[in-house]
Amino acid sequence: MRYITSIICAATLFLSACNNNSSTPEKEMTKTPVIKAEDVSYGTDSAKLTGFVAYDSASTVKRPVVLIIHEWWGLNDYVKSRAKQLAGLGYLAIAVDMYGDGKMGNDPAEAGKLATPFYQNPALAKSRFDAALAKIKTYAQADTTKIAAIGYCFGGAMVLNMARLGEQLNGVVSFHGNLVGVPADKNLLKAKILVCHGADDQFVKPEEVATFKKQMDSIGADYTFKQYAGATHAFSNPAATEWGQKFKIPIAYNAAADSTSWNDMKDFFGKIFK
């Protein structure tokens, strides 16, 4: 009987030690998350910016930071919901306001006009990103040694550019974003990269995928490319099908790709935040 008891105790201690060594925030949380979400004002010389911050207020531990860059529509409820999801996983999240001054793209033409300057002038995008990064670093909960960025469509292209411009990030994740932008430079790119791409994306052609991979391989970048069968552009946004039908553009929601890519992101974070 004593022998059996000893085995049980040893097993309990072993499992406890494994749990204590976990580096994923969601496993470090011992209380039910209490998500606090708030608008935050910050700015640059050229615009008044209003980001959206979310975190678990039931936990006092420092946690990794995740910046989120929105689709070309602007900082809407969709990207705010992603910030809240990340907060529920134990991260300190901020949805970056790239356009500023409350600007939103309500149709493809307007959204395109808002997004184009950031494709044409990556330094402008970097200044908006840096302003949000500086703001989130002021939060007491921020572990400033562990920072990542994710982005959707336009935002996916932007986070890839941030990495290629040399931002000090552990990693970036692009969800159905454009892939070719700032030239790849091995002396600048330090972040690990995860690309979540829809196999049926008509906005990001196979030629662009091939060029991206060639550029990344040429500098020995640490990147992972995931492709989801049957998924189109904007596959992660539940509103994509409605918007696609409304504006007659080839975008649609894909629940399987949404779920799989989110889990791929979580696995990626588990690796880069060790």
PyMOL commands that set and color helices and strands:
alter all, ss='L'
color gray80, all
select helices_A, chain A and resi 2-20+25-28+77-88+108-120+122-136+154-164+206-218+240-247+255-272
alter helices_A, ss='H'
color red, helices_A
select strands_A, chain A and resi 35-43+48-56+63-69+92-96+142-152+171-175+192-198+223-228
alter strands_A, ss='S'
color yellow, strands_A
deselect
rebuild
show_as cartoon
